[in-house]
Amino acid sequence: MSRFQRKDGFEIENFNGKIDSSKIKWISNCEFILTKLNPLTNQEKRPIKVKIISTTEDSYTFEYSLVGYSKETKRGVVEKL
């Protein structure tokens, strides 16, 4: 499980005790690009495109893929704590 906070165009994520930060660039009300601030590998240097596809009061479902690799789209759910 991953936990994150977003503030002022940045996202701070905690995944298995590892903290990482990304810059957020909103494309529309439902789409944004995440770019890691301190990538450690070439894979981490690639930005991720996220598209919110449905929402509820306390969650949203999204699709994501590396920018330029839309055929490899995956899905996830974010729940507000």
N, C-alpha and C positions, 0 to 999 in steps of 0.2 A: 504494500500500500504506500502511496505517495501522499504527502501533505504539502500544500503550498499556500502562499499568500501573494496577492497582487496589489501593487501600490505604485502610483506615479509612473506607469509605463514599464514596470519591472515585475518579475515573478521570482520569488525565492522558494525553492523546493527542497524538501527533506525526504529522501528516499533511502530507507535502510540505514539511517544515521549519516548519510552523505548529504551535505548541503551544497546546492548549486544555484546559480542565478542566471536569469535570462532577460533579455530585452523584449518587450512586446510592441509590435507595430500592428495596430488595428487597420484592416483593409475595409471592413464594413461593420455593421452592428453585430454580425454573427461570424466573422472570420478574422483571424489574426495570424501573424507570423511570430514564432518564438526563435530567438537567436541566443545561444549560450554566450555568456560574457567571458568565461574562462575555459574554453574547450581544451580537453586533454588529448583527443584523438581527431583524425580527419573526419570520422563519422560524426563526432560532436560538433564539428565546424559547420555542418549542413543545417540550415534553418528548417524548422518544422512548421507546416501550415495546418492550422486547426480551424474546423468549421463546426459551429454549434448547429445541430439539426433538430433538437427539440428541448423544451424546458418544462420544469414543474416548479412548484413553489420553492423547493429546497434542493433541486438538482438540475443537471442538464446532460444530454447525450451529445457526443461530439464524434466527428471523424477527423483523423489526422494522418499525415504522410510527410515524408521529406519533400521539400520544395523540388519540383521537377519529376517526382516519382508518384504521380497520382494513381497509377494502377496498383500500387501497394498500400492502399488506404486501409486503416484499421479503425475500430470503434472503441470508445470508452465512455465512462459515466463519471461525473463529478458530483459529489454530495457535499452540501454545506454543513459544517459542524457547528 
